[in-house]
Amino acid sequence: MNTSEYLKGHIRTVPNWPSPGVQFRDITPLLQHPKVFRVLIDAFVHRYMDVRPDVVAGLDARGFILGAVVAYELNVGFVPIRKKGKLPFTTVEESYELEYGSASVELHTDAVKPGDRVLLMDDLIATGGTMMAGKKLIEKLGASVIEGAAIVDLPELGGSARLRESGLALFTLVDFAGH
């Protein structure tokens, strides 16, 4: 069995959550089993060993779990991109649209330096809004995103296509048809 199939077999689908008709892709089973978690992290680490970023940025909140471990394994720094109002120091902010309304994420102004090469991580790409906002934050500080990485892509929601159209290279491990 290949890595994608192995990981997909450990992702739980929760029907009708958080609202009717939504098939929620729950990655927590990937994290709770040591062997599965190791396979997951190793897939990312092996991807970025030769094309090593200067820093890994993780999107709130599950991107923190993945990003911190990948950064540790690559021996590079980790920075969190948080929901608005959660970071204590001076920040830059970026807003993005949700299905019903908008949200904002923030990054400390000293999180990355001009010229840094950043790996941007999250657990899942749906509409792409969060990852695009993270990319814009990093670029506001003069750094560049070498790639966006996530466990799951939901291609039917169009996020990965929008991100690629914006020039962001993407790496995902599992695709799910439908959402």
C-alpha positions in Angstrom: 0.0 0.0 0.0 1.3 3.5 -0.8 1.6 6.3 1.7 -1.4 8.2 0.5 -3.7 5.1 0.7 -2.3 4.2 4.1 -2.9 7.7 5.5 -6.3 8.0 3.9 -7.3 4.8 5.6 -6.7 6.5 9.0 -8.7 9.7 8.3 -12.1 9.5 9.8 -15.1 11.0 7.9 -17.7 12.5 10.1 -21.0 13.0 8.1 -23.1 16.2 8.6 -20.5 18.0 10.7 -20.4 20.9 11.4 -23.5 21.3 9.3 -25.8 19.1 7.2 -24.3 17.8 4.0 -20.7 18.4 5.0 -18.4 15.3 5.2 -15.8 16.4 7.8 -12.3 14.9 7.3 -11.0 14.3 10.8 -7.2 13.9 10.9 -7.0 13.2 14.7 -6.7 9.4 14.1 -3.5 10.1 12.2 -2.1 11.7 15.3 -3.1 9.2 17.9 -1.4 6.1 16.5 2.4 6.4 16.8 3.2 4.4 13.6 0.7 6.3 11.5 1.9 9.7 12.9 5.5 8.7 12.1 4.5 7.8 8.5 2.7 11.2 8.2 5.6 13.3 9.5 8.2 11.3 7.6 6.3 11.9 4.3 6.7 15.7 4.9 10.2 15.5 6.2 11.5 13.5 3.3 9.9 16.0 0.9 11.8 18.9 2.5 15.1 17.4 3.5 16.9 18.5 0.3 14.8 21.6 -0.3 15.1 22.8 3.3 13.1 25.9 4.2 14.6 28.5 6.6 11.4 28.3 8.8 8.1 26.4 8.9 4.9 28.4 9.5 1.9 26.6 10.8 -1.7 27.8 10.4 -3.9 27.9 13.5 -4.5 25.3 14.8 -3.8 21.9 13.4 -1.0 23.4 11.2 0.8 24.0 14.6 0.9 20.2 15.3 2.3 19.3 11.9 4.5 22.3 11.4 6.2 22.2 14.8 7.2 18.5 14.4 8.3 19.0 10.8 10.4 22.0 11.8 12.0 20.1 14.6 12.9 17.2 12.3 14.3 19.5 9.7 16.2 21.5 12.4 14.7 24.8 11.4 12.5 27.3 13.4 8.7 27.2 13.7 6.4 30.2 13.7 2.6 30.2 14.4 0.1 32.0 12.3 -2.8 32.6 14.7 -6.3 33.7 14.6 -6.7 37.4 15.3 -6.1 38.6 18.9 -4.1 35.5 20.1 -0.5 36.8 19.6 1.0 39.0 22.3 3.6 41.1 20.3 3.3 43.4 17.4 1.6 41.7 14.4 0.7 42.0 10.8 -2.9 41.0 9.9 -4.6 39.5 6.9 -8.3 39.0 6.5 -10.0 36.4 4.3 -13.5 35.3 3.3 -15.3 32.3 4.8 -18.5 30.7 3.6 -20.4 32.9 6.0 -18.5 36.1 6.8 -14.8 36.7 7.2 -11.9 36.0 9.5 -8.4 37.3 10.1 -5.0 35.7 11.0 -1.9 37.4 12.4 1.8 36.8 12.4 4.4 38.5 14.7 6.4 41.1 12.8 9.6 39.4 13.8 8.5 35.9 12.9 10.3 35.8 9.5 13.0 38.0 7.9 13.2 39.4 4.4 14.5 36.7 2.1 13.5 33.8 4.4 12.2 30.7 2.5 9.1 29.5 4.4 7.2 26.2 4.3 3.5 27.0 5.1 1.6 24.1 6.7 -2.0 23.3 7.5 -4.0 20.1 7.9 -6.4 20.6 5.0 -7.1 22.7 2.0 -10.8 23.5 1.4 -11.5 26.9 -0.1 -7.8 28.0 0.3 -8.6 31.2 2.2 -6.6 30.5 5.3 -3.5 29.4 3.4 -3.7 32.4 1.0 -3.9 34.7 4.0 -0.9 33.0 5.5 1.1 33.4 2.3 0.2 37.1 2.2 1.3 37.6 5.8 4.7 36.0 5.1 5.1 38.1 1.9 4.3 41.3 3.8 7.3 40.7 5.9 9.6 40.2 2.9 9.9 36.4 3.0 8.7 33.9 0.4 6.6 30.7 0.6 8.5 27.9 -1.1 5.5 25.6 -0.9 2.1 25.2 0.9 1.8 21.7 2.4 -1.3 19.9 3.8 -2.4 16.4 4.6 -5.7 16.7 2.8 -6.9 18.4 -0.3 -10.6 18.8 -1.1 -10.2 19.7 -4.8 -14.0 20.1 -5.4 -14.0 23.1 -3.2 -11.5 24.9 -5.5 -9.0 26.0 -2.9 -6.0 24.1 -4.3 -6.7 25.4 -7.8 -7.0 29.0 -6.6 -3.8 28.7 -4.6 -1.9 27.2 -7.6 -3.3 30.0 -9.8 -1.9 32.5 -7.4 1.6 31.0 -8.0 1.8 28.9 -4.8 3.2 25.5 -5.2 1.3 22.9 -3.2 2.1 19.5 -1.7 -0.7 17.3 -0.3 -0.7 13.7 0.7 -4.4 12.7 0.3 -7.3 13.9 -1.9 -10.9 13.4 -1.1 -13.6 13.8 -3.7 -16.6 15.8 -2.3 -16.5 17.7 0.9 
